[in-house]
Amino acid sequence: MGNDSVKHPKGLYACGLVFTCERFAYYGSKSLLLLFLATAVVEGGLGLDAADAAVIGANLMAFTYLAPVIGGVISDRWLGARYCVVIGALIMAGGWFIGYFATSVMHVHALIAVVSIGTGLFKNQLNAIVGELYTDNAQKDSAFSILYSFVNVGSFFGSLILGYLCANTFATTVDGNLVQGFQKCFGLSGVMMLVATVVFVLGWKVLGDAGKLPQKMLGHGDEGQKVVSDEEANRALTSDEKKRVIAIVVISAFTIIFWTAYYQASTSVLLYMNTYVNMNVGSFPVPPVWIETTLNGLLCILLGPVMAAIWTKLSKRPQGDLTMIQKVSLGFIFLGVAFVFMIGAEFTRGVGAPETAKASVVWLIGFTVFQTIGEMCFSPLGNSMVSKHAPAKYLTVLMGVWTIATFFASKASGYVQGIMDSMGMMQVFIAIPVILIVSAVLLLVFDKKLEAMLTAGEK
């Protein structure tokens, strides 16, 4: 049973600091990578057209969500989460250092590949360690919401600082052209991954035994996780466990729709800002990455404790908590509302008008606010759901299934820019919220069935 006053273990905050460093590196450079591809050569970029840059830039998101499935198998069966985190962090550092020397598209492909491999050994393993710190499942929604605040501290400061450094401190002027400091920012991300490695190793003492053993060696007892025999570790899943796995896979499939829409902020919406939005506030030019990532990160930091308190309060209601499906559906609805602001932006500047007609940055701020609320109803709870209901020996693998859906969404998101170029922006901005709302309705219709499968055999 949960305590009335929730006290979280120190290990949660240790893992949170590691995530802060890693997300500083990732989100500080993710949007810069897209702009590096699309920016003219004389301004320090590679000069690709917007559609090609969006496809390649989306690969970073895509493959950092595909690799965790393979990394999960390695972690669950052989190495254990704790050692995978260290190896993954060092590999990611190497990937970002490739970016420091990048002068061609091939270098970018190499950066994406190496960072993705490192992420596969890092991200879900750190989430799995957090899950192992708790014996009371009722605390996990709150815990992962708090962890999400640490994630977004890194996102906020990474995008804020690297966005500024790229266009200012690291920039140079060559033949009258401002050459942005993309490569130096990628190198700084590599340094941050080395810092993340040191922080994690120093924090081992507050993690107890969490992450030391491969998940296949663990089961669940009255006091939480326990070491099991080889026979138990290799047994087939029970009927109830299979139902829980199927439910996780079905819910994960729905996330493809959510993340395809969500990641437009990092592709088509970011390029829209760069071309069709007046980014000046007074005389100050606001870097697009500050709206796309920095504002999003700041809002997540502020909303993390709020959402943790809301989930904790709801879990103590006499009628019980909202179901996971209901919470996920709220995420779809809020993200759908966000795209109404994109429709408003295009209307106010004139549908299909040339890039000399600019929309106000206020519309993009509104988009980011509702996008973030939807994210906070959705993203932290996926890891919590898997941590609660996955059979122990497949915990990290099923966290990988949750993220592999994001791989497909990330790949799809990169092609939306091409669809916009052929169909028109307004048509796509209208279609996205319609699809999101329909998806929310379908989830709510099957809420009871999916919830029963998700909790099958649990006490």
C-alpha positions in Angstrom: 0.0 0.0 0.0 1.2 3.6 -0.7 1.9 6.0 2.1 -0.2 9.2 2.4 3.0 11.3 2.2 5.1 10.2 -0.8 8.8 10.2 -0.1 10.9 9.4 -3.1 14.3 7.6 -2.9 17.5 9.5 -3.5 18.2 7.3 -6.4 15.4 8.9 -8.3 17.2 12.3 -8.1 20.5 10.7 -9.0 19.1 9.2 -12.2 17.3 12.5 -12.8 20.6 14.4 -12.8 22.1 11.9 -15.3 19.1 12.4 -17.6 19.5 16.2 -17.3 23.0 16.0 -18.7 22.1 13.5 -21.4 19.0 15.6 -22.5 21.1 18.8 -22.5 23.3 17.1 -25.1 20.5 15.6 -27.1 18.0 18.5 -27.2 20.7 21.1 -27.3 21.9 19.6 -30.6 18.8 17.9 -32.1 17.2 21.0 -33.7 20.6 22.4 -34.5 21.3 19.3 -36.6 18.2 19.9 -38.7 19.2 23.6 -39.2 22.8 22.5 -39.9 21.5 20.4 -42.8 19.2 23.1 -44.1 21.4 26.2 -43.6 23.3 27.5 -46.6 26.9 26.4 -46.9 28.2 30.0 -46.7 26.4 30.3 -43.4 28.0 27.2 -41.9 25.5 24.5 -43.0 25.3 21.8 -45.6 22.8 23.5 -47.9 20.2 20.7 -48.3 16.6 21.6 -49.3 14.0 21.6 -46.6 12.3 18.3 -47.4 15.6 16.4 -47.6 16.9 18.0 -44.4 13.7 17.1 -42.6 14.0 13.4 -43.6 17.6 13.2 -42.5 17.1 15.2 -39.3 14.1 13.0 -38.4 16.5 10.0 -38.5 18.1 11.1 -35.2 14.8 10.9 -33.4 13.8 7.8 -35.3 16.9 5.6 -34.6 17.3 6.8 -31.1 13.9 5.2 -30.5 14.6 2.0 -32.5 17.9 1.1 -30.9 16.5 0.7 -27.4 14.7 -2.5 -28.5 18.1 -4.1 -29.3 19.7 -2.5 -26.2 16.9 -3.8 -24.1 17.6 -7.4 -25.1 21.3 -6.9 -24.2 20.4 -5.4 -20.9 17.6 -7.8 -19.9 19.5 -11.0 -20.8 23.2 -10.3 -20.3 24.7 -7.0 -18.9 22.1 -5.5 -16.7 20.8 -1.9 -16.9 23.5 -0.3 -14.7 26.5 -1.3 -16.9 24.6 -0.6 -20.1 24.0 3.0 -19.0 27.8 3.6 -18.6 28.6 2.0 -22.0 25.8 3.8 -23.7 26.8 7.2 -22.4 30.3 6.9 -23.6 29.2 5.8 -27.0 26.9 8.8 -27.3 29.8 11.0 -26.4 31.7 9.6 -29.3 28.7 10.2 -31.6 28.5 13.9 -30.7 32.3 14.3 -31.1 31.8 13.1 -34.7 29.6 16.1 -35.2 32.4 18.4 -34.1 34.3 17.3 -37.2 31.2 17.1 -39.5 31.6 18.7 -43.0 29.3 16.4 -45.0 26.0 14.5 -45.0 28.0 11.3 -44.4 29.4 12.7 -41.2 25.8 13.4 -40.1 24.7 9.9 -40.9 27.6 8.6 -38.8 26.7 10.9 -35.9 23.1 9.7 -36.0 24.2 6.0 -36.1 26.6 6.2 -33.2 24.3 8.4 -30.9 21.5 6.0 -31.6 23.5 2.9 -30.6 24.5 4.7 -27.4 20.9 5.7 -26.7 19.8 2.1 -27.1 22.1 1.1 -24.2 21.2 4.1 -22.1 17.7 5.5 -22.1 15.3 2.7 -21.2 17.9 1.2 -18.9 18.0 4.3 -16.8 14.1 4.3 -16.8 14.2 0.6 -15.7 16.5 1.5 -12.8 14.1 4.1 -11.6 11.3 1.5 -11.8 13.3 -0.9 -9.7 13.7 1.7 -6.9 9.9 1.3 -6.1 8.0 -1.5 -4.5 4.7 0.5 -4.6 3.3 0.8 -8.1 1.0 3.7 -6.9 4.1 5.9 -6.6 5.4 5.4 -10.1 3.2 7.8 -12.1 4.4 10.5 -9.7 8.0 9.3 -9.8 8.2 9.3 -13.6 6.6 12.8 -13.8 9.3 14.1 -11.5 11.9 12.4 -13.6 10.4 14.1 -16.6 11.1 17.4 -15.0 14.8 16.5 -14.8 14.7 15.5 -18.5 13.3 18.9 -19.4 15.7 20.8 -17.3 18.3 19.4 -19.7 16.1 20.1 -22.7 15.5 23.7 -21.6 19.1 24.7 -20.8 20.6 22.6 -23.6 18.5 24.3 -26.3 18.7 27.7 -24.6 22.5 27.7 -24.2 23.5 25.8 -27.4 21.0 27.8 -29.4 22.6 31.0 -28.2 26.2 29.8 -28.6 25.6 28.5 -32.1 24.4 31.9 -33.4 26.6 34.1 -31.2 29.6 33.0 -29.2 30.6 30.1 -31.6 29.7 32.0 -34.7 32.2 33.8 -37.0 31.9 36.2 -39.9 33.5 35.1 -43.2 33.3 37.4 -46.3 30.4 39.2 -44.8 28.4 36.1 -44.0 27.6 35.0 -40.4 28.9 31.4 -40.2 27.1 29.6 -37.3 28.9 27.4 -34.9 27.1 24.2 -35.3 30.1 21.9 -35.0 31.3 23.4 -31.8 27.9 22.9 -30.3 28.0 19.2 -31.2 31.4 18.9 -29.5 30.0 20.5 -26.4 27.2 17.9 -26.4 30.0 15.2 -26.4 31.5 16.8 -23.3 28.1 16.8 -21.5 27.9 13.0 -22.1 31.2 12.5 -20.4 29.8 14.5 -17.5 26.7 12.3 -17.5 28.9 9.2 -17.2 30.8 10.6 -14.2 27.5 11.7 -12.5 26.0 8.3 -12.9 29.0 6.4 -11.5 29.2 8.7 -8.5 25.5 8.1 -7.9 25.7 4.3 -7.7 25.8 4.3 -3.9 22.2 5.6 -3.7 20.9 3.1 -6.2 21.2 0.0 -4.0 20.9 -3.1 -6.1 18.8 -1.5 -8.8 20.1 -2.3 -12.3 22.9 -4.6 -11.2 21.3 -7.8 -12.5 19.8 -8.6 -15.9 16.0 -8.4 -15.8 15.7 -12.1 -16.7 17.0 -12.9 -13.3 14.3 -10.9 -11.5 10.7 -11.6 -10.5 8.2 -9.9 -8.2 7.5 -10.9 -4.6 5.7 -9.4 -1.7 8.7 -7.1 -1.1 9.2 -6.1 -4.7 11.8 -7.5 -7.0 13.7 -10.7 -6.1 16.3 -12.9 -7.7 14.7 -16.0 -9.3 16.1 -19.4 -10.4 17.3 -20.2 -13.9 14.2 -22.3 -14.4 11.9 -19.4 -13.5 13.9 -17.0 -15.6 13.5 -19.2 -18.7 9.9 -20.2 -18.3 7.2 -19.3 -20.8 4.9 -16.4 -20.2 1.6 -17.2 -18.4 -1.7 -16.4 -20.1 -2.2 -13.3 -18.0 1.4 -12.1 -18.7 0.7 -12.5 -22.4 -2.4 -10.4 -22.1 -0.4 -7.6 -20.4 2.2 -7.8 -23.2 -0.5 -7.6 -25.9 -2.1 -4.6 -24.2 1.3 -2.8 -24.0 1.9 -3.5 -27.7 -1.6 -2.2 -28.7 -1.2 1.0 -26.7 2.3 1.5 -28.0 0.9 1.2 -31.6 -1.5 4.1 -30.9 1.5 6.2 -29.8 2.7 6.2 -33.5 -0.1 8.6 -34.3 0.6 10.8 -31.3 4.3 11.1 -31.9 4.0 11.6 -35.6 1.9 14.7 -34.9 4.0 15.8 -31.9 7.3 15.6 -33.8 6.1 18.1 -36.4 7.4 20.7 -33.8 10.9 19.5 -34.6 10.4 19.2 -38.4 7.7 21.0 -40.4 6.7 23.5 -37.6 10.3 24.4 -37.0 10.8 25.0 -40.7 7.5 26.9 -40.8 8.8 29.2 -38.0 12.1 29.7 -39.9 10.3 30.8 -43.0 6.8 32.1 -42.3 6.8 33.6 -38.8 8.0 36.9 -37.5 10.3 35.8 -34.8 11.1 39.3 -33.5 9.9 40.3 -30.1 10.5 44.1 -30.2 14.0 44.4 -31.7 15.1 41.0 -30.4 15.2 38.1 -32.9 14.1 34.9 -31.1 15.9 31.7 -32.3 13.3 29.2 -33.6 14.8 26.5 -31.4 13.9 28.6 -28.3 10.2 28.2 -29.1 10.4 24.6 -30.4 12.6 23.2 -27.6 13.5 25.8 -24.9 9.9 26.9 -24.2 8.7 23.3 -24.3 11.4 22.3 -21.9 10.6 25.2 -19.5 6.9 24.3 -19.5 7.7 20.6 -18.8 9.9 21.7 -15.9 7.0 23.7 -14.4 4.4 21.2 -15.2 6.3 18.1 -13.9 5.6 18.7 -10.2 2.1 19.8 -11.0 1.3 16.7 -12.9 2.9 14.5 -10.3 0.7 16.1 -7.6 -2.4 15.6 -9.9 -1.7 11.9 -10.5 -1.0 11.4 -6.8 -4.3 13.1 -5.8 -6.3 11.2 -8.4 -4.8 7.8 -7.2 -6.2 8.5 -3.7 -9.8 9.2 -4.8 -12.5 6.9 -3.4 -13.5 6.0 -7.0 -9.8 5.4 -7.9 -7.4 6.9 -10.4 -8.1 7.6 -14.1 -7.1 4.6 -16.2 -3.9 4.8 -18.2 -6.0 4.9 -21.4 -8.0 7.9 -20.1 -4.7 9.8 -19.4 -3.3 8.9 -22.8 -6.5 10.1 -24.5 -6.2 13.5 -22.8 -2.7 13.7 -24.4 -4.2 13.2 -27.8 -6.9 15.8 -27.2 -4.5 18.6 -26.0 -2.1 17.9 -28.9 -5.1 18.3 -31.3 -5.9 21.7 -29.7 -2.3 22.7 -30.3 -2.6 22.3 -34.0 -5.6 24.7 -34.0 -3.0 27.4 -33.3 -1.1 26.4 -36.4 -4.3 26.8 -38.4 -4.8 30.2 -36.9 -1.2 31.2 -37.8 -1.7 30.3 -41.4 -5.1 32.0 -41.6 -3.7 35.3 -40.2 -0.8 35.5 -42.6 -2.9 34.4 -45.5 -3.4 30.7 -46.6 -0.6 29.9 -49.0 0.8 33.4 -49.0 4.5 33.9 -49.9 7.1 33.9 -47.2 7.1 37.7 -47.1 3.8 37.5 -45.3 4.6 36.6 -41.7 2.5 35.1 -38.8 2.9 36.3 -35.3 5.2 34.3 -33.0 2.3 34.3 -30.5 0.5 31.6 -32.4 3.6 29.4 -32.1 3.8 30.0 -28.4 0.1 28.9 -28.1 0.9 25.8 -30.1 3.9 24.9 -27.8 1.8 25.4 -24.6 -0.9 22.9 -25.6 1.6 20.6 -27.2 3.4 20.4 -23.9 0.3 19.8 -21.8 -0.5 16.9 -24.2 3.0 15.6 -23.8 2.8 15.7 -20.0 -0.4 13.7 -20.1 1.2 11.1 -22.3 5.0 10.7 -22.3 6.0 10.2 -18.7 3.2 7.7 -18.1 4.3 5.3 -20.9 7.4 4.4 -18.9 5.4 4.2 -15.8 2.8 1.9 -17.5 5.5 -0.5 -18.7 7.3 -0.5 -15.3 4.0 -1.4 -13.6 2.7 -4.1 -15.9 5.5 -5.7 -17.9 6.6 -9.2 -16.9 9.9 -8.5 -15.0 12.2 -10.4 -17.4 11.0 -8.4 -20.4 10.9 -5.0 -18.7 13.5 -3.2 -20.7 12.5 -4.9 -23.9 8.9 -3.8 -23.5 10.1 -0.3 -22.7 11.8 -0.6 -26.1 8.5 -1.6 -27.7 7.0 1.6 -26.3 9.8 3.5 -27.9 9.9 1.6 -31.2 6.5 3.0 -31.9 8.2 6.4 -31.6 10.8 5.2 -34.2 8.0 4.7 -36.8 6.5 8.1 -35.8 9.8 9.9 -36.1 10.4 8.4 -39.6 6.9 9.4 -40.6 7.3 12.9 -39.2 10.2 13.6 -41.5 8.0 13.0 -44.6 5.2 15.3 -43.6 7.1 18.3 -44.9 7.1 16.7 -48.3 3.3 16.1 -48.0 2.9 19.8 -47.1 4.9 20.8 -50.1 2.6 18.9 -52.4 -0.8 19.2 -50.6 -0.5 22.5 -48.9 0.2 23.4 -45.2 -3.4 24.3 -44.3 -4.8 20.9 -45.4 -2.2 19.1 -43.3 -2.7 21.4 -40.3 -6.4 20.6 -40.4 -6.0 16.8 -40.9 -3.6 16.3 -38.0 -6.0 17.4 -35.2 -8.9 15.5 -36.8 -6.8 12.3 -36.7 -5.8 12.9 -33.1 -9.3 13.4 -31.8 -10.6 10.3 -33.6 -7.7 8.3 -32.0 -8.7 9.6 -28.6 -12.3 8.5 -29.1 -11.2 5.0 -30.2 -9.0 4.7 -27.1 -11.8 5.7 -24.8 -14.2 3.2 -26.5 -11.8 0.3 -25.8 -10.7 1.7 -22.4 -12.2 -1.1 -20.2 -11.0 -3.9 -22.4 -7.5 -2.6 -22.6 -7.3 -1.9 -18.9 -8.5 -5.4 -18.1 -5.8 -6.9 -20.2 -3.1 -4.5 -18.9 -3.8 -5.5 -15.3 -4.6 -9.2 -15.9 -3.4 -11.4 -13.0 -2.3 -8.5 -10.9 -3.4 -8.2 -7.3 
